[in-house]
Amino acid sequence: MADRIHDFTEKLRQPAVLPNVVAMIERQRTGQAAPHGPISINLDLTTACNYECDHCIDLEILNNGRPYDLAVMVSSLEVLRAAGLESVILIGGGEPTLHPGFGAVVEHAKRLGLSCGIVSNGSRNDRIRAVSHLLTKPDWIRLSLDSGTDETFQLMHRPRRPISLAAICAGVRPIKEANPDVPVGFSFIISWADPLHLLGKPIHENVDEIVLATRLARDSGFDYISFKPLLQRDPAGAETVRFPGGARGLELRERIQAQLTEAMSLATSAFAVVGSTNLRAIEDEGALRTQPNRCYMHLMRQVLTPQGVFGCPAYRGNPRDKLGAADSYATEAGLAAMAGNAVRHMESFDPSVECRNISCIYSGTNWWLDGLASGAVAPVPSKVETDFFL
């Protein structure tokens, strides 16, 4: 049930960006380091978070006292925009609305003409509503809620200050009233008990609340609900989808599929049910784990965090995939240096080895980019325009 919004190959084939994609691949193929920037970035405004989610993949890097410097963020967006940046997603490492410059960053991104996505835990919907009038199509807002009842919400998210699932959902309609054109989504990570606990803490299961959450999202005024599977870190630190073995794993998959099938039946003309690409791992745990020997998406999409710039969200905070310091893109000279860093890093980082346990949503796109690099695939523009979020 993967949705078209996750067709990253089609996004890169759009006429507006395809020439830049081809130029990036050619520079990588010839070992050149001409200044260029990614097309899309994840921007982690802060590591601060007011939740202690049992399923958080980034739990180890949270609340380390490192917010992103506002001036560095602003200058980085300016430099990157001039170098071809099209979209920015304000997301975790932490809760973006906790950064005092949250509104200023959204305002500056929109002033630069960037598409802007906001991923939040919903605890500060007032701050999102305050900037919602700035957003334009194809911008979006997504709240990570992962539950259909408040009991499960409290067990999974463990907010540090009292807040309920109902209160968060009640904040959606005011956002939509402030800007009816920008979609607000309900994000649901399908979680299950697994021996590979995060930092030794048990994970609470929410599989039987998939349908409940879909009804809640629809009735609360969300535009869609999106589903993706629980990610764990393997012993090497890579994000992976793991299911229990034997009969337990089979039974779990059947329950998830039954819930998703019923959830799909609740879609309407005004409310969508969306699946992520890596939901394929429910049917085939090994899906999306094959990669070429270069990750070309390192050129197209990067992660800017207070801890530095990383090549992939799956390695946020991991020195194995660090491309530079947090202020690396704050100047044009830094941009030039980062272009060289990316070229060199791609020659030493082999995703066919490094990412062999990762159910990578960019796997198919990486193979298409590899085909472009080898000449096996022609750079044919897409006839359908979509967004530039990667």
C-alpha positions as CSV (number, residue, x, y, z in Angstrom):
1,M,0.0,0.0,0.0
2,A,3.0,2.3,-0.6
3,D,1.7,5.7,-1.7
4,R,2.9,7.7,-4.7
5,I,4.2,10.5,-2.4
6,H,7.1,8.0,-1.7
7,D,8.0,7.6,-5.4
8,F,11.3,9.4,-5.1
9,T,12.4,8.4,-8.6
10,E,9.5,10.2,-10.1
11,K,10.3,13.3,-8.0
12,L,13.9,13.3,-9.2
13,R,12.6,12.9,-12.8
14,Q,10.6,16.1,-12.7
15,P,11.8,18.6,-15.4
16,A,12.6,21.2,-12.7
17,V,15.3,19.1,-11.0
18,L,16.3,16.4,-13.5
19,P,19.1,18.4,-15.1
20,N,20.6,19.1,-11.7
21,V,20.3,15.4,-10.8
22,V,22.1,14.4,-14.0
23,A,24.8,17.0,-13.3
24,M,25.3,15.8,-9.8
25,I,25.7,12.2,-11.0
26,E,28.2,13.2,-13.7
27,R,30.3,15.2,-11.2
28,Q,30.3,12.2,-8.9
29,R,31.2,9.8,-11.8
30,T,34.2,12.0,-12.8
31,G,35.3,12.8,-9.3
32,Q,34.6,16.5,-9.5
33,A,33.6,18.5,-6.5
34,A,31.9,21.5,-8.1
35,P,29.7,23.3,-5.6
36,H,26.2,22.0,-5.4
37,G,23.8,21.2,-2.6
38,P,21.1,18.6,-1.9
39,I,17.6,19.0,-3.4
40,S,15.9,18.2,0.0
41,I,17.0,18.3,3.6
42,N,15.8,17.1,7.0
43,L,16.5,20.0,9.4
44,D,16.7,19.0,13.1
45,L,16.2,22.3,14.9
46,T,17.0,20.8,18.3
47,T,17.7,17.6,20.2
48,A,15.3,18.7,22.9
49,C,12.2,16.6,23.3
50,N,9.3,16.7,25.9
51,Y,8.4,13.1,25.3
52,E,10.2,9.8,26.2
53,C,8.8,7.6,23.5
54,D,9.5,3.9,24.0
55,H,9.9,3.4,20.2
56,C,12.1,6.4,19.5
57,I,15.0,5.4,17.2
58,D,16.9,8.6,18.2
59,L,16.5,8.2,22.0
60,E,20.3,8.2,22.6
61,I,20.9,11.6,21.1
62,L,18.0,13.5,22.6
63,N,18.2,16.3,25.2
64,N,21.9,16.8,24.9
65,G,21.7,20.6,25.2
66,R,22.5,21.3,21.6
67,P,19.9,23.4,19.8
68,Y,20.8,24.6,16.3
69,D,22.1,28.2,16.2
70,L,19.4,30.2,14.5
71,A,21.8,32.4,12.6
72,V,23.6,29.3,11.2
73,M,20.3,27.8,10.2
74,V,19.2,30.9,8.4
75,S,22.4,31.4,6.5
76,S,22.6,27.7,5.6
77,L,19.1,27.8,4.1
78,E,20.2,30.8,2.0
79,V,23.4,29.2,0.8
80,L,21.6,25.9,0.0
81,R,18.7,27.6,-1.7
82,A,21.1,29.3,-4.1
83,A,22.7,25.9,-4.7
84,G,19.5,24.1,-5.7
85,L,17.7,23.3,-2.5
86,E,14.0,22.8,-3.1
87,S,12.5,21.5,0.2
88,V,13.1,21.4,3.9
89,I,11.5,19.0,6.4
90,L,11.6,20.2,10.1
91,I,11.7,17.0,12.0
92,G,13.4,15.1,14.9
93,G,16.3,14.4,16.5
94,G,14.0,16.4,18.9
95,E,10.7,18.2,18.8
96,P,11.1,21.1,16.4
97,T,8.4,23.3,18.0
98,L,10.5,23.5,21.2
99,H,13.2,25.5,19.4
100,P,12.6,29.3,20.1
101,G,13.4,30.0,16.5
102,F,10.8,27.6,15.1
103,G,8.6,30.3,13.7
104,A,11.5,32.3,12.3
105,V,12.9,29.3,10.5
106,V,9.5,28.5,8.8
107,E,9.1,32.1,7.9
108,H,12.6,32.3,6.4
109,A,12.2,29.1,4.5
110,K,9.0,30.3,2.9
111,R,10.5,33.7,2.1
112,L,13.2,31.8,0.2
113,G,10.6,29.9,-1.8
114,L,11.3,26.6,-0.2
115,S,8.7,23.9,0.2
116,C,8.3,23.1,3.9
117,G,7.2,20.0,5.8
118,I,6.7,19.9,9.6
119,V,6.8,16.8,11.7
120,S,5.8,17.3,15.3
121,N,4.6,15.3,18.3
122,G,1.6,17.6,18.5
123,S,2.3,18.9,22.0
124,R,2.7,22.5,20.7
125,N,0.0,22.7,18.1
126,D,-0.4,26.4,19.1
127,R,3.0,27.1,17.6
128,I,2.2,25.2,14.4
129,R,-1.1,27.1,14.1
130,A,0.8,30.4,14.5
131,V,2.8,29.7,11.3
132,S,0.3,27.7,9.3
133,H,-0.8,30.8,7.3
134,L,2.7,30.9,5.9
135,L,2.5,27.5,4.3
136,T,1.6,26.9,0.7
137,K,1.0,23.9,-1.5
138,P,2.7,21.4,-1.5
139,D,3.7,22.0,2.2
140,W,2.3,19.7,4.8
141,I,2.1,19.1,8.6
142,R,2.3,15.6,10.2
143,L,1.7,14.7,13.8
144,S,3.4,11.5,15.2
145,L,0.7,9.9,17.4
146,D,0.9,6.2,16.9
147,S,-2.2,5.2,18.8
148,G,-6.0,5.0,18.8
149,T,-6.6,5.4,22.5
150,D,-5.1,7.7,25.1
151,E,-4.0,4.8,27.2
152,T,-1.7,3.5,24.5
153,F,-0.7,7.1,23.7
154,Q,0.5,7.6,27.3
155,L,2.3,4.3,27.4
156,M,4.1,4.8,24.1
157,H,5.0,8.5,24.3
158,R,5.3,9.2,28.0
159,P,4.9,13.0,27.8
160,R,6.8,14.9,30.5
161,R,3.8,17.2,31.1
162,P,0.2,16.2,31.0
163,I,-1.3,16.1,27.6
164,S,-3.9,13.8,26.0
165,L,-4.4,12.3,22.6
166,A,-7.8,13.9,22.5
167,A,-6.4,17.3,23.3
168,I,-3.8,17.0,20.5
169,C,-6.4,15.9,18.0
170,A,-8.7,18.8,19.0
171,G,-5.9,21.1,17.9
172,V,-6.1,20.0,14.3
173,R,-9.3,21.8,13.2
174,P,-7.9,25.2,14.4
175,I,-4.8,24.6,12.2
176,K,-7.0,23.7,9.2
177,E,-9.2,26.7,9.8
178,A,-6.1,29.0,9.7
179,N,-5.0,27.4,6.4
180,P,-7.4,24.9,4.8
181,D,-5.0,24.3,1.9
182,V,-2.2,22.6,3.8
183,P,-2.8,18.9,4.7
184,V,-2.4,17.7,8.3
185,G,-1.5,14.0,8.7
186,F,-1.7,11.5,11.5
187,S,1.5,9.4,11.6
188,F,1.2,5.9,13.0
189,I,4.3,3.7,13.6
190,I,3.2,0.1,13.8
191,S,4.9,-1.2,17.0
192,W,5.2,-4.6,18.5
193,A,7.0,-6.2,21.4
194,D,10.5,-7.4,20.3
195,P,13.5,-8.8,22.2
196,L,15.7,-6.1,20.7
197,H,14.4,-3.4,23.0
198,L,15.5,0.2,22.6
199,L,18.0,1.1,25.4
200,G,16.7,-1.9,27.3
201,K,13.1,-0.5,27.6
202,P,10.1,-2.5,26.5
203,I,8.1,-1.4,23.5
204,H,4.3,-1.3,23.8
205,E,2.3,-2.9,21.0
206,N,-0.3,-0.9,19.1
207,V,-1.2,-3.3,16.3
208,D,-4.8,-3.7,17.3
209,E,-5.3,0.1,17.3
210,I,-4.6,0.7,13.6
211,V,-8.4,0.8,12.8
212,L,-9.2,2.8,15.9
213,A,-6.5,5.4,15.0
214,T,-7.8,5.6,11.4
215,R,-11.3,6.4,12.7
216,L,-9.9,8.9,15.2
217,A,-7.9,10.7,12.5
218,R,-10.8,10.9,10.1
219,D,-13.2,12.1,12.7
220,S,-10.8,14.7,14.1
221,G,-10.3,16.5,10.8
222,F,-7.0,15.1,9.6
223,D,-6.5,14.9,5.9
224,Y,-4.8,11.5,6.0
225,I,-3.3,8.8,8.2
226,S,0.1,7.3,7.3
227,F,1.4,3.9,8.4
228,K,5.0,2.7,8.6
229,P,6.7,-0.2,10.5
230,L,8.7,0.0,13.7
231,L,12.4,0.6,13.2
232,Q,15.0,-0.8,15.6
233,R,18.8,-0.4,15.7
234,D,20.8,-3.4,15.0
235,P,24.1,-4.0,16.9
236,A,26.0,-1.9,14.3
237,G,23.6,1.0,14.8
238,A,21.7,0.7,11.6
239,E,17.9,1.2,11.4
240,T,16.2,-2.1,10.5
241,V,12.7,-3.7,10.5
242,R,12.7,-6.8,12.7
243,F,9.9,-9.3,13.1
244,P,9.8,-12.1,15.7
245,G,10.5,-15.5,14.1
246,G,8.3,-18.5,13.6
247,A,4.6,-18.6,14.4
248,R,4.8,-15.4,16.4
249,G,6.0,-13.5,13.4
250,L,3.5,-15.1,11.1
251,E,0.6,-14.3,13.4
252,L,1.9,-10.7,13.8
253,R,2.0,-10.1,10.1
254,E,-1.5,-11.5,9.6
255,R,-2.9,-9.2,12.3
256,I,-1.2,-6.1,10.8
257,Q,-2.5,-7.0,7.3
258,A,-6.0,-7.5,8.6
259,Q,-6.0,-4.1,10.4
260,L,-4.5,-2.3,7.4
261,T,-7.1,-3.8,5.1
262,E,-9.9,-2.6,7.3
263,A,-8.3,0.8,7.7
264,M,-8.1,1.2,3.9
265,S,-11.9,0.8,3.8
266,L,-12.3,3.9,5.9
267,A,-10.8,6.2,3.3
268,T,-13.1,8.8,1.8
269,S,-12.8,11.5,-0.9
270,A,-11.6,13.9,1.9
271,F,-9.5,11.4,3.9
272,A,-6.7,9.2,2.7
273,V,-5.0,6.1,4.1
274,V,-1.3,6.1,3.2
275,G,1.4,3.4,3.4
276,S,5.1,4.0,3.5
277,T,7.4,2.2,1.1
278,N,9.0,0.1,3.9
279,L,5.6,-1.5,4.8
280,R,6.8,-4.0,2.2
281,A,8.9,-5.4,5.0
282,I,5.7,-6.8,6.6
283,E,5.3,-9.2,3.7
284,D,9.1,-9.7,3.1
285,E,11.5,-8.8,5.9
286,G,14.4,-8.7,3.4
287,A,12.6,-6.2,1.1
288,L,14.5,-3.0,0.2
289,R,17.8,-4.3,1.6
290,T,19.7,-4.6,-1.7
291,Q,21.7,-1.5,-2.7
292,P,24.3,-0.6,-5.3
293,N,27.8,0.1,-4.0
294,R,27.2,3.9,-3.9
295,C,24.4,5.7,-2.2
296,Y,23.7,8.5,-4.7
297,M,20.9,9.8,-2.4
298,H,23.7,11.2,-0.3
299,L,23.9,13.9,-3.0
300,M,20.2,14.5,-3.2
301,R,19.0,14.5,0.4
302,Q,20.9,15.2,3.6
303,V,20.3,15.7,7.3
304,L,21.3,18.9,9.1
305,T,21.5,18.6,12.8
306,P,23.0,20.4,15.8
307,Q,25.5,17.5,15.9
308,G,26.6,18.0,12.2
309,V,25.5,17.1,8.7
310,F,24.8,13.5,7.9
311,G,24.2,11.7,4.6
312,C,21.1,9.8,5.6
313,P,18.3,9.9,8.3
314,A,19.1,6.3,9.1
315,Y,22.5,7.4,10.4
316,R,21.5,10.6,12.1
317,G,24.2,11.2,14.8
318,N,26.4,8.3,13.6
319,P,30.0,9.4,12.8
320,R,30.2,6.7,10.1
321,D,27.9,8.9,7.9
322,K,28.9,12.4,9.0
323,L,29.7,14.7,6.2
324,G,30.6,17.9,8.1
325,A,29.9,20.2,11.1
326,A,26.6,21.8,11.8
327,D,27.7,25.1,10.2
328,S,29.2,23.5,7.1
329,Y,26.6,25.1,4.8
330,A,26.6,28.5,6.4
331,T,29.0,30.0,3.8
332,E,29.7,29.5,0.1
333,A,33.2,28.3,1.0
334,G,31.6,25.7,3.3
335,L,29.3,24.6,0.4
336,A,32.3,24.0,-1.8
337,A,34.0,22.0,0.9
338,M,30.9,19.9,1.5
339,A,30.6,19.1,-2.2
340,G,34.1,17.5,-2.0
341,N,33.2,15.8,1.2
342,A,30.2,14.2,-0.3
343,V,32.1,13.0,-3.4
344,R,34.8,11.4,-1.2
345,H,32.4,9.9,1.3
346,M,30.4,8.2,-1.4
347,E,33.6,6.4,-2.5
348,S,34.2,5.0,1.0
349,F,30.7,4.4,2.1
350,D,29.4,1.2,0.5
351,P,25.7,0.8,1.1
352,S,25.6,-2.7,-0.2
353,V,27.6,-3.5,3.0
354,E,26.9,-0.7,5.4
355,C,23.1,-0.8,4.8
356,R,22.6,-4.5,4.2
357,N,20.3,-4.7,7.3
358,I,18.3,-1.5,6.5
359,S,14.9,-1.6,4.8
360,C,15.8,1.5,2.8
361,I,12.9,3.5,1.3
362,Y,15.5,4.9,-1.2
363,S,16.6,1.5,-2.4
364,G,14.8,1.6,-5.8
365,T,15.8,5.2,-6.4
366,N,19.4,4.4,-5.7
367,W,19.3,1.7,-8.3
368,W,17.8,4.1,-10.8
369,L,20.5,6.7,-10.1
370,D,23.1,3.9,-10.4
371,G,21.7,3.2,-13.8
372,L,22.0,6.9,-14.8
373,A,25.6,6.8,-13.7
374,S,26.4,3.8,-15.8
375,G,24.5,4.9,-18.8
376,A,22.1,2.0,-18.5
377,V,19.1,4.3,-17.8
378,A,18.2,7.3,-19.9
379,P,17.3,10.6,-18.0
380,V,13.7,10.7,-19.2
381,P,11.7,13.5,-17.6
382,S,8.5,12.6,-15.7
383,K,5.3,13.9,-17.3
384,V,3.7,14.3,-13.9
385,E,4.7,17.1,-11.5
386,T,4.8,16.2,-7.8
387,D,6.7,17.6,-4.8
388,F,10.4,17.8,-4.1
389,F,10.3,16.2,-0.6
390,L,12.8,13.4,-0.3
